[in-house]
Amino acid sequence: MKPKKRFFLLYLFFSFIFQITMVYGIPPQQNNPDKKKLTGTWVYKTSDYNFVLKILDNNQLIFDGETSSYKLVPNAIRVFDEYGGAFDYQYTLKDGKLSVTFPDGYQYVFLKQELAPASTENAASASTFNNLYGNFCHYSGSSGMSSSYSTTKSLYFDGKGNFSYGSESAYSGDNGIYANSSGNGRKFSGTYKVSGKIITLNFFDGYNYELKISFIQQSGEITEVDYDGTVYAKALCE
């Protein structure tokens, strides 16, 4: 076969492949510089459980024991489910940390397995407690023609497994101004633990409550929690 004819046939073949990918929406494969950095085993630790994400170089990944196909798109890992659906998980890579934002908005910061702390309960607990600290507040109030009422509830986490709860109420109207606060003492404090997206509060008086983590910063810091539809956030304390 003459070189010119061979080149022409190859040109027709690759033109046909390109047209097929454009018609059926199958983008041609591109080399992603992050592919090599992403490949490996990543760990996100909680106080009671380790989430393991294995990213393989054959476009397969395993998260929490479940295997899925994936491909890399700009700034995201596109994961395909068994029904043909595709979901984008936005990610960033920085200083050996893989921050992944799930489609539901939750964000997790994974460490490469060789960089993760030793797999001990104390190490996992310390990491989680360090991400949950400071004051979280909920504010509610109402006002009328001649009076107003407001309540601020707060949760304080010390980052070491201990918490305290308090509330302040204020009223102003024709009968005067009143204020009330509660939350001091052993009755309004206790210990907490984090498991996945759940924070369990164990009050010293014997009552237990569960909160859901509703927002995690890219750094891993927890800044918003939810109790039965009531949101407590760090920003509401300012």
C-alpha positions in Angstrom: 0.0 0.0 0.0 1.3 3.4 -1.0 2.1 5.8 1.9 -0.3 8.5 0.7 -3.1 6.0 0.4 -2.4 4.5 3.8 -2.4 8.0 5.4 -5.7 8.8 3.7 -7.3 5.7 5.0 -6.1 6.4 8.5 -7.4 9.9 8.3 -10.9 8.6 7.3 -10.8 6.1 10.2 -10.0 8.6 12.9 -12.5 11.1 11.4 -15.2 8.4 11.6 -14.3 7.7 15.3 -14.4 11.4 16.1 -17.8 11.8 14.5 -19.2 8.8 16.5 -18.0 10.3 19.8 -19.6 13.7 18.9 -22.9 12.2 17.8 -23.3 9.9 20.8 -21.9 12.2 23.4 -18.9 10.1 24.3 -16.0 12.5 24.8 -12.6 11.3 23.7 -10.3 10.2 26.5 -7.9 12.8 27.7 -4.8 12.5 29.9 -5.5 14.1 33.3 -2.4 15.1 35.2 -4.1 14.3 38.5 -4.6 10.6 37.5 -1.3 9.4 38.9 -1.7 11.5 42.1 -5.3 10.2 42.7 -4.5 6.5 42.2 -4.1 4.7 45.5 -5.8 4.2 48.8 -7.3 7.2 50.7 -8.7 7.2 54.2 -11.2 9.5 56.0 -11.2 8.7 59.8 -14.0 9.2 62.3 -14.1 8.3 65.9 -15.8 4.9 65.2 -15.2 4.2 61.5 -12.8 4.6 58.7 -14.1 5.4 55.2 -11.7 3.9 52.6 -11.6 5.1 49.0 -9.5 3.1 46.6 -8.9 4.7 43.2 -7.5 2.3 40.7 -5.7 3.2 37.4 -8.2 1.0 35.4 -11.0 3.5 35.8 -12.5 1.6 38.8 -12.9 2.8 42.3 -14.0 1.2 45.6 -15.6 3.3 48.3 -16.8 1.8 51.5 -16.7 -1.7 49.9 -18.7 -0.8 46.8 -17.0 -0.8 43.3 -17.9 1.7 40.6 -16.6 2.9 37.3 -15.3 6.4 37.0 -13.5 8.9 34.7 -11.9 12.2 35.4 -13.4 15.4 34.1 -12.2 18.9 34.9 -12.1 19.3 38.7 -14.3 16.3 39.3 -14.4 12.5 39.5 -17.4 11.3 37.5 -18.8 8.1 39.0 -21.2 5.8 37.1 -23.8 3.7 38.9 -25.1 0.3 37.8 -28.1 1.9 36.1 -26.0 4.1 33.8 -26.3 7.3 35.9 -23.4 9.6 36.3 -22.6 11.8 39.4 -19.8 14.3 39.7 -17.7 14.5 42.8 -15.8 17.8 42.9 -12.3 17.4 44.3 -9.2 19.3 45.1 -5.7 18.0 45.8 -3.4 19.9 48.1 -0.6 19.1 50.5 -1.3 15.3 50.3 -5.0 15.8 51.1 -7.9 14.9 48.8 -11.0 17.0 49.5 -14.1 15.5 47.9 -17.5 17.2 47.8 -20.3 14.7 47.4 -23.4 15.5 45.3 -25.4 16.0 48.6 -23.1 18.8 49.6 -21.1 17.0 52.3 -17.3 17.3 52.1 -14.7 14.9 53.3 -11.0 15.3 53.5 -9.1 12.1 52.8 -5.4 11.3 53.5 -3.3 9.0 51.4 -3.0 5.7 53.3 0.7 6.0 53.8 0.2 9.6 55.1 -2.8 8.8 57.4 -2.3 8.5 61.2 -1.9 5.1 62.7 -5.2 3.2 62.7 -5.9 3.4 66.4 -9.1 4.5 68.1 -7.3 7.3 69.9 -5.8 8.7 66.8 -9.1 8.6 64.9 -10.9 10.2 67.8 -8.4 13.0 68.2 -8.7 13.8 64.5 -12.5 14.0 64.7 -12.6 16.0 67.9 -10.2 18.5 66.5 -12.6 19.2 63.7 -15.5 19.9 66.1 -14.9 22.7 68.4 -16.2 26.1 69.5 -19.7 27.6 69.8 -22.6 26.7 67.6 -25.7 28.8 67.9 -29.4 28.8 66.9 -31.4 32.1 67.0 -35.2 32.6 66.9 -37.3 35.6 67.6 -40.5 37.4 67.0 -41.8 41.0 67.3 -45.1 42.8 67.4 -46.4 46.3 67.6 -45.4 46.8 71.2 -43.2 43.8 72.2 -40.4 41.5 71.0 -39.0 38.2 72.1 -35.8 36.3 71.2 -34.0 33.1 72.1 -30.4 32.1 71.4 -29.5 28.5 72.1 -25.8 27.5 72.0 -23.7 24.3 72.0 -20.1 24.4 72.9 -17.6 21.7 71.9 -14.1 21.7 73.4 -12.6 19.6 70.6 -11.7 16.9 73.1 -15.0 15.0 73.5 -16.8 17.3 76.0 -19.7 19.7 75.4 -22.0 22.1 77.2 -25.5 23.5 76.3 -27.0 26.9 77.2 -29.8 29.3 76.2 -30.6 32.9 76.6 -34.0 34.5 76.3 -35.0 38.2 76.2 -38.4 40.0 76.2 -39.2 43.6 75.9 -42.6 45.2 75.9 -45.0 47.5 77.7 -44.4 45.6 81.0 -40.7 46.0 80.9 -37.6 44.2 79.8 -36.8 40.6 81.0 -33.9 38.3 80.4 -33.2 34.8 81.4 -30.4 32.3 80.8 -29.8 28.7 81.6 -27.2 26.1 80.9 -24.7 26.3 83.8 -23.9 23.1 85.7 -23.5 19.4 85.1 -27.1 19.0 84.0 -26.5 20.9 80.8 -23.1 19.2 79.8 -21.7 15.9 78.9 -19.6 14.0 76.4 -20.0 13.5 72.6 -18.7 11.2 69.9 -18.8 11.5 66.1 -19.7 8.5 63.8 -19.9 9.3 60.1 -22.4 12.2 59.8 -23.9 11.7 63.3 -22.9 13.4 66.5 -24.2 11.7 69.7 -24.6 13.9 72.8 -24.5 12.0 76.1 -25.7 14.4 78.9 -24.5 13.6 82.4 -28.1 13.5 83.5 -28.7 10.4 81.3 -30.3 11.9 78.2 -28.9 11.2 74.8 -29.5 13.1 71.6 -28.3 12.8 68.0 -27.3 15.6 65.7 -26.5 15.5 62.0 -23.4 17.2 60.5 -24.8 19.5 57.8 -21.7 21.3 56.7 -17.9 20.6 56.7 -15.3 23.1 55.5 -12.6 22.1 53.0 -10.1 22.0 55.9 -12.3 19.3 57.6 -13.7 21.7 60.2 -17.3 21.1 61.1 -19.2 24.4 61.1 -22.9 23.5 61.0 -25.0 20.8 62.7 -28.7 19.9 62.6 -31.0 18.7 65.4 -34.4 17.6 64.2 -34.6 20.5 61.7 -33.0 23.0 64.0 -29.7 24.3 62.6 -26.8 25.2 64.9 -24.0 27.1 63.2 -20.8 28.8 64.1 -21.7 31.8 61.9 -24.9 32.3 63.9 -22.9 33.0 67.1 -21.3 36.1 65.6 
